[in-house]
Amino acid sequence: MFQKRSWQEELEIVDRTMRSISGITDPDRLVQEYWDGVGELWPISDYLALSRRGVEAPKFLITRSSRFTEHYNPWTQREKLPVMQGGLLGEIAFADRPVVVRDLEKRLSRDDPGWFYLQGYHSLVALPQYEDGKGLNIGLSLLGPGEEFDERMLPMMHWQAGLFGRGTQNLVLRNQLGAALAELDREIQAVGEIQRSLLPTELPRIAGFDIAAFYQTSARAGGDYYDFFPIGEREWGLFIADVSGHGTPAAVLMAITHAIAHTRPGSPKPAGELLAHLNTHLANSYASSGSFVTAFYATLDPVSGRLSYSSAGHNPPRLLRKGHIESLENAGGLPLGILDDQRYPEATAELSPGDTLLLYTDGITEAMAPATSGGSRPLYGVSRLDELLMKNRGAAAGTLIGQIRSGVEAFRAGAAPTDDQTLVAIVRTE
């Protein structure tokens, strides 16, 4: 049955086969390519393959047969495969061990369910491929009268067939995982698109003020949020927030924060009352899993330049004025969603012509440089942000944000962002 070859010839056949299947992702094609190669070593022209996967015992499937007139893909056309039970093939399918039959003519009766697939052969070798100790797939080599095989080859055939079966199943699982991840990515992308739709479609036009904003998530969806609220005929509310964590969970809590803020009855002021309203709802209903939201909210009177603000554990905004920088950190409390019934005191600041107010999330100051030789990753930090602000005093809002983005990207030196990044710059021009 087996042609005697030198080890060099056999190695060449095996190497050629392994090379040809190395880039295949379709399991059906993988099986075909493998057996075409192995067929040079073991020239078996008649074969049968059984599977117990996906059917209830004692049933099994005929997945491959040299007597099939049409080939069906066992992974994509499983419903077209013959379903059988009982008979000699049933014994083999559920034996959970290798089976060798040398007197097939005596063992097989005409009323056997497997008559069509086995009649005319003299012997067979059945080698199971195990999963959790069960031979869910079985490959059968069929030999006609006068054909013989060397039993000494069976251990190696069993070993190689089993390893190949595991490899094929791993490829199937990899493809399934890839499809699931692609679907998950599409869903996360949809979440990200919904999230971005909640951000302002355009920035407010406030006489005497230049405003610019930047928003970038570290994943498909993120937890940063900024917003503007019209108050009466001239005032505006300025809001920035950062949900703990990343990705879809943070994006969902961000959307909830947006909904609560926009459905609060009455005027969105004073600043401390809006934060207290958000905190009560988040703490009682939405942030029980340990998530929380840092936020900064201020109301701005464009005529007087008066800014009334309060913070819920958020990064203090930077106020650049007259050649120095002030940190707006004189009023605030815990992040939103940790404890209910919290009060958020307010403080005030004045925006004069030429002043610049920068709101930001910690994705800016906690941007990481590549790892040093010691393994640490330095953070961008507030000091670098303040230094860049000082270098760009008098710049337009959009220019300032562009400079900050460039500075942070240069600091990361090609490293991927580890957190969402949001910037809102407000320059009083007159």
N, C-alpha and C positions, 0 to 999 in steps of 0.2 A: 504493500500500500504506500509506503514512504520511500521516496527516492533518496539514496544515499548521496550526501553532498559533503564537501569539506566544510570545516567550521568557518573559513573565510567566506565561502559562498552563502552560507546561512546567515552570517552576520551582515553581509551586504543586503540580503533580502529584508531582514528585520530592520536595519537602519533605514532603508528606502521606505519601508512601510511606516515606520514611526515618523519620519520626516513628512510624509504625505498627509498624515492625519493630524499633525501638530497644530495646524491652523483652522481645522474644521470646527464649525459651531453647530451644525445640524447633526443630531445623533443618528438619524437614519443614514445619512451619507457616511458618517463615521463608521458605522457597522459595515456598510458595503465596501468602503476602502480597506478596512482592516482585513476582512475576509478575502478580498481579492489578493492582498499581500500574503496573508497566512496560507492561502490556497496553494502558493508555490511550495510551501514547506509540507503542508498536509493536503494533498490533492483529493479532497472529498467533494464529489459532485452532487451527492444527494444528502439532504439535510432537512431538519425540522426544528422549529423553535416554539416552546410553550411558555405561557405566562399566567401566573395566578394573581397578578396585580390588578386590583380594581374589580374583581368578580368574587362572589361568595362561593366558598367551598360547598360542594365538590366540583364546581365548574372551573374551567380554565379556558384560555384562548390559544388558538393556533396563530402565532404572530408571523411566522415565516415558514415557507415550504418550497422545496424544489419542484413540487407539483402544482404550485399556484400558477394559474394562467395570467393572473394580474397581481402585481405587487401593491400592497397597501402599507402606508406609513404607520407603524405601530403607535406612534405618538400623536399624530394628527388625524388619523382615520381609524381609530380604535373601534368605532361602532361598526365598521365593515368586516371585522375579523371574525372568523368562525368561533362560536362558543360551543364547548363540548363538556362532557363529563363521563366518568366511568371508563371501563375497558383498560387495556394495557397502558395507554397513554395517561389515563387517570392515575394508575398506580405510580407511574414514573413521575407525574407532575407533583404528587404529594409524598414522594419517598424521602425527600430532603437528604439525599445522598447520591453519589454516582451509581449508575445502573449500567451493567453490561449484559446484553442478551445475545447469545450465540446461536440459539435455535428458534429464531423468530417465526419460522414456518409452523413449528409445533405450538408455539405460544399464542399465535394469532388465529382467531376464528372469523368466519365470514360475517358474523353478526356483531363483531367488535366495532364500537363507534369509530375507532381509528383505522378501520380496514383500508379506506381510500389512501391514507397517507403511509401505511406500513406494508401493504401487500406487495409481494415481489422481492422483498429484501430478505437476506439471510441473517444478518446480525445488526446490532445497533449499540452505540455508546452514548449515554445520556449524562451530561455534566451540569449540575445545578450552579447557579450564581446566587450567593446567599445575601440576604439582608436580615439582620438581627437573628441569624441562625436559621432562617427559613429560605428554602430554594424557590424564590418567587419567579425566577426565570430559568429555563432549562434549555440547553442546546443539545440537539441529537444529531449524531453522525450516522448515516444509514449506508450499509454495505450490501451489495448484491452477492449472489452465489459466486464463489471463486475468489472474492475479494477478502483479504485478510488484513489484520492490523497487529502491530507489535504492542502487547500490553505494557511493556516497559516505558512506552511513550505517554501512557495515560496520566501519571502523576504530574508531569510537566504540562500536558494539555489542560488538565484540571486547574492547575495553578494559573496558567496564562489566561484561560477563559474567565476565571473568577476575577482576576485583576482587571481584565478588559471590561467585564460587566460593571465593576465598581466605577471605572473611569467613565463609561457611558452614562451611568446614572448620575455621576457628579456633573457631567456636562448638561444633562437634563435639568438638574437642580440649579446649575448656574444660569441657564437660560430662563428658568422660571423666576429666579431671583432678579435677574436683569429686567425682565418684563414687569415684575412687581415694583422694582425701584423706579423704572421709567414712569409707571402709572402714578406712583407716589410723588415723583418729581413734578408731573403735570398738575397734580392736585395742589402741591405746595406752591407752584407757580401761579395757579388760580387764586390761592389765598393771598399771595403777594400782590397780585393785580387788584384784588378787592381792597387790600390794605392801602395801597397807594391811592386808590380812588377816594379814600377818606381824608387825604391831605388836601390843603387848599389848592384849587385848580389855578388860582392866580393870587399874587400878593396884593394886599390892600394898597391903594394909592392915598397916601396921607400927605397933605400939603406941608411942605417944610421938612419932609423926612425921605430918606433914601433907604429902601429895604431890599435885602436879598436873602435867599435861603438855599441850603444844600441838604440833600437827604440821600443816604446810601445804606442799604442793608448789607450785612456780611454773608447772608444766605438769601434764598429766594424770597423769604418773608422775614420781617423783623419786628422789633418792639419799640422802636423810636417813634415819636409823634410830636408834631408841632402844629399850631393852629392860631387863628386870629378870630376874635369875636367883636363884631360891631356893638358899641354901647351908646345908645342914644343917638344924638345928631353928630357928635364929633369924637367921642372917646373910642378907644380900642382896647381889647384884652389881648395880651400876648402870652401864649402858652407853649411850653415845651415839656416833654415827658419821656421817660425811659423805663420800659417794663423789664424786670429782671429776667435773665435767661435770653435765649435766642430762638429763632425759627418760628414755626407755626404756633406753639403755645403762647409765645410772647406776642405774636401778631393778633391772636384772638383776644387776649387781654387788652391789647392796645385798642382794638375795635370796640370792646366793651367800654373802655374809658372814654373814647370818643362819643359813644352813644349816651352815656350818663351825662357828660358835660353838655351835650347839645340838647338834651331833653330836660335839663333843670329849669323849673318854672321861674319866671321873672328875669331880671337883668343879671348878666354874668359878672356881678360885683357885689360886695367887696371881694378882693382877691382871696382873703382868708376863708370866707364863707364858701366860695366855690370849691376850694381844696377840701374843706371839711365835708361838703356834700359828696364829693367824689370818694373820699376816704370811707365814709359811713357805708355807702353802697358796695364798695369793693371789699371792705373788711367783712361785711355781713353775708355777702352772697357770692363773691367771685374769686377771692384770693385765698381761700382756705387751704389750697395746696402748698402754701409757702411762697407763692409769688407775691411780688409787691411792685409798686410803681413810684419812682422818684419823679417829682414834678416841680416846675417853677411857673408861677402865674403872676402877671402884673397887669394893671390897668394904666393906660397912658392917656393923659390929656395933651393933645398936640399943641394947644395954644400956650399953655403954661409950661409944658415940658415936664409936668409932675408925673412921677412914676410911683404908684403904690403897689407893693409886691409882697409875696409870701412864698415860702419854699417848703416842699415836702421832701427833705433829704436830697435835693438835687444839687448838681454842681453849681456853685455860685457864679452867676453871669459876671462878665468883666465889663467895667465901665471905664473907657479911655477918655480922659478929659484933662486938658491943660498940661499935657506932657507926663501925666502919671495915671496909674490904673487903680481903680477901686473895685473891691470884691463885694458884690451885693449879697451879704450873708448876715444881715442884722435881724432877720425874722424868719422863723420856720419851725418845723416839727418833724415828726417821723415820716418816713415814706408812706404812701397811701396803701391801704389794705392790710396793715399789720395789726393795728388795734383800732376798734371803733371808738366813737365819742372823743375824738381828738380835736383840739383847737389849734388853729394856725394863725399866730399873730402877724401883724403887718408892719412894714417899714416903708419909708419913702426915700426917693432920690430925685434929683432934678437933672433933666437933659437940656443942656444949653447948646446953642449953635456951635458946631464943630465937634460935639461929643459923639462917641461911638459906643453903642451897647452891643455886646456879643453874647448870645445864648448858645449853649452847646451841650452835647451829651458826652458821657465819659468815653465813648468810642474815639473821641479826639485825643483827650489827655492820656488815655490808657492804651493808645496805639503802641505796638511793640516793634522794636528794632530786631533785626536778626540776632540769633543767639551769639553771645561772646564765646571766647575760647573756654571760659569757665562754665558755660551752659546757661548763664543768666540772660534775660531779655529786657533791656532797659525800656522804660516807658517814656512817652513823649513829654508828659508832665505839664503842669500849669506854667512853670517858669519859661519853658520854650514858647508856649502860647502867648504869654505876656510880652516876651521879647519880640515876637513877630508882630504883635499888635503895635508896639512902640515904633517898629521900623516902618509900619504902614499907616501911621497917624495922618489923618487928612485924606485917606484914600476913600473912593466910593465903596459902597457896601458890597457890590459884586466883585470888585477888585480885591477887597480884603478877603472875602471867602475864597477866591481863587488862590491867593497867596497862602492861606492856611492849608488848603487842600494840597498844594504843591509841597509845602513844608512837611506835612504829615507823610505824604507818599515818599518823599526823599528820605525821611527818617526811617520808614519801614524798609527801604532799600529792596523792594521786590517781594517782601514777605506779605502774605495774604492778610487782610484785615481780620481781626478776631472779634470785632463787635460792630454793631451798627453805628453810623456816624451821622450826626445832624448838626447843622449850623444855621443860626438866624442872626444876621447883622443888621443893625438899625443905626443909621447915621442921621443926626439932626443937622440939616444944611442951613437953616435960617431960623 
